[in-house]
Amino acid sequence: MFTGIIEATGKVESITEEGSGRIFWISSPISHELKTDQSLSHNGACLTVEQAANNQHRVTAVQETLGKTNLGEWRVGDLVNLERCMQLNGRLDGHIVQGHVDTPGICTSVESKNGSWEYQFSFLPSFAPLVIEKGSICVNGISLTCYNVTGTGFTVAIIPYTYEHTNIKNVKAGGKVNLEFDMIGKYIQRTISLK
C-alpha cells in the first residue's frame, strides 16, 4: 500500500527485453536504501525490487503490467516517480493507493496558471462512476484531487512543489499517464453491482 506522496524521481538507465516482459534498471537517490523483494511504486505501478546496487535498482514489468500502464512506453533517460510502501506508524498524507494501475489516461491539456499548473486528463467512459468532484485520484503515482469532472475526464491543479519534485512536469498534451481510482469507490461500485 502507498499514499501517493512521491519520495523521489528515478531515471531509467537501461531496458532489456526478456520474453514478453521488460527489465528496467533505474537510478535514484533512494535506490541504495532498497532491499530485494521490497515493493516500490513506479509511476503508480507496484513493482518488486529484484536487485539494488551502485545507486540503481532493477525491476521487471510483465506483459500484463506493460499493457495496462505507461511502462511499455518508457525510454532510457525517462524520469519515473518513486514511492516506497507506507509505514503503519506514520501519517497518511495522500490517500490509500494500492499501486495497481486501473487504466492509462491521456493528458488533453496543460495550462500554466502563473505559479501553478492545470492539467486535464481523459479516461474511458466505463470508469466514470469512480471519479467524483473533489475526490482523490492517483496520476503516475501522485495523489491528487480532481475537479471539473465529466463522464470522460477531469482536471487537477499542480502546485510548484509537486511540479518540481515529480515527473508531472514532463507530461504534455497527448501523453499517457497511469491512473488509479480511489479504492473505496471501487468497493462501493462492486457492492452496488452485486445487489
C-alpha positions in Angstrom: 0.0 0.0 0.0 1.1 3.5 -0.8 0.0 7.1 -0.1 0.6 8.8 -3.5 3.3 11.1 -1.9 6.3 10.8 -4.2 9.6 10.3 -2.4 12.0 10.7 -5.4 12.2 10.6 -9.1 14.4 8.0 -10.7 16.0 7.8 -14.2 15.6 4.8 -16.5 19.2 3.7 -17.1 18.6 0.6 -19.2 15.8 -1.5 -20.7 16.2 -5.2 -21.6 13.6 -7.4 -23.2 13.1 -10.8 -21.5 10.4 -12.9 -23.1 7.2 -10.9 -23.0 8.5 -8.7 -20.1 11.0 -5.9 -19.7 13.8 -5.4 -17.2 14.4 -1.9 -16.1 17.5 -0.6 -14.2 16.6 2.7 -12.5 19.0 5.1 -10.7 17.6 7.3 -7.9 18.5 8.9 -4.6 16.7 6.1 -2.7 18.0 3.1 -4.7 20.9 2.4 -2.3 18.3 2.0 0.6 16.2 -0.6 -1.2 16.2 -4.3 -0.4 15.4 -7.3 -2.6 11.7 -8.2 -2.5 10.7 -4.7 -1.5 7.6 -3.2 -3.1 8.2 0.1 -4.8 5.7 2.3 -6.7 7.0 3.3 -10.2 4.6 5.9 -11.7 1.9 4.4 -9.6 2.6 0.7 -10.6 3.8 -1.5 -7.7 6.9 -3.5 -8.8 9.2 -5.8 -6.8 12.8 -4.7 -6.4 14.9 -7.6 -7.7 18.3 -6.2 -7.1 19.9 -3.0 -5.8 23.5 -1.9 -6.5 25.5 1.2 -7.2 22.6 3.6 -6.6 20.5 1.7 -9.0 17.7 -0.9 -8.7 16.3 -3.5 -11.0 12.6 -4.3 -11.6 10.7 -6.4 -14.2 7.4 -5.5 -15.7 5.4 -8.4 -17.2 3.1 -8.3 -20.2 0.0 -7.6 -18.1 1.7 -4.5 -16.5 3.1 -3.3 -19.8 -0.3 -3.5 -21.4 -2.2 -1.7 -18.6 0.2 1.1 -17.8 2.6 3.6 -19.5 5.6 1.4 -18.6 5.7 0.0 -22.1 6.4 3.5 -23.4 9.4 4.1 -21.1 12.7 5.0 -22.8 16.2 5.3 -21.4 16.5 8.7 -19.7 12.8 9.0 -18.7 12.0 10.2 -15.2 9.9 7.9 -13.0 8.0 8.8 -9.8 9.1 6.5 -6.9 7.4 5.8 -3.6 8.2 3.1 -1.0 5.2 1.4 0.6 3.6 3.2 3.5 4.5 2.6 7.1 1.7 1.9 9.5 3.2 4.1 12.2 3.2 7.3 10.1 0.7 9.8 8.7 -1.3 9.2 5.6 -0.5 12.4 3.8 -2.1 11.5 0.5 -4.8 8.8 0.2 -4.8 5.0 0.2 -3.2 3.8 -3.0 -2.7 0.1 -3.9 -0.1 0.5 -6.7 -2.5 -1.3 -9.0 -3.0 0.9 -12.1 -6.6 0.7 -13.4 -6.1 2.2 -16.8 -4.0 4.6 -18.8 -5.3 8.2 -19.1 -4.4 10.7 -21.8 -3.4 14.3 -21.0 -5.6 16.6 -23.0 -4.2 19.9 -22.0 -1.7 21.7 -19.8 -2.2 25.3 -18.8 0.2 27.5 -16.8 -1.7 29.5 -14.1 1.0 32.0 -13.1 2.6 29.9 -10.4 0.6 26.7 -10.7 -0.5 24.4 -13.5 -3.8 22.9 -14.5 -3.8 19.5 -16.2 -6.8 17.9 -17.9 -6.9 14.1 -18.4 -9.3 11.9 -20.3 -10.2 8.3 -19.5 -12.6 5.6 -20.8 -16.3 6.2 -20.0 -16.6 2.9 -18.2 -14.5 4.4 -15.3 -16.8 7.4 -14.9 -18.5 6.1 -11.7 -15.1 6.0 -10.0 -14.3 9.7 -10.4 -16.1 12.3 -8.2 -15.8 16.1 -7.8 -13.1 16.8 -5.2 -12.3 13.1 -5.0 -8.8 11.5 -4.8 -7.1 10.1 -7.8 -3.6 8.8 -8.5 -1.9 10.1 -11.6 1.6 8.5 -12.3 1.6 7.6 -8.6 0.8 11.1 -7.4 -2.1 11.6 -5.0 -4.2 14.5 -6.5 -7.7 16.0 -6.1 -9.8 16.1 -9.2 -12.4 18.7 -10.2 -14.3 19.7 -13.3 -15.2 16.0 -13.6 -17.1 14.8 -16.7 -18.1 11.4 -17.9 -14.7 11.1 -19.7 -12.3 13.4 -17.9 -11.2 15.5 -15.0 -8.8 18.4 -14.1 -6.1 18.6 -11.4 -4.2 21.6 -10.1 -0.4 21.2 -9.6 1.4 23.3 -7.1 5.1 24.3 -7.7 6.5 21.7 -5.2 4.7 18.8 -7.0 5.7 20.2 -10.4 9.4 20.4 -9.4 9.7 17.1 -7.5 7.8 14.7 -9.8 7.7 13.8 -13.4 4.4 15.7 -14.0 6.5 18.5 -15.5 7.3 16.1 -18.4 3.7 15.3 -19.1 2.5 17.1 -22.3 -0.8 17.1 -24.1 -1.3 13.8 -25.8 0.9 12.0 -23.2 -0.1 8.8 -21.5 -0.3 8.6 -17.7 -1.2 5.8 -15.2 -4.5 6.2 -13.4 -5.5 4.5 -10.2 -9.0 5.4 -9.0 -10.0 5.6 -5.3 -10.1 2.1 -3.7 -13.1 3.0 -1.6 -15.1 4.0 -4.7 -14.2 0.7 -6.3 -15.5 -1.3 -3.4 -18.8 0.7 -3.3 -19.3 0.2 -7.0 -18.7 -3.5 -6.7 -21.1 -3.8 -3.7 -23.9 -2.0 -5.6 -23.4 -4.1 -8.8 -24.0 -7.3 -6.8 -27.4 -6.2 -5.5 
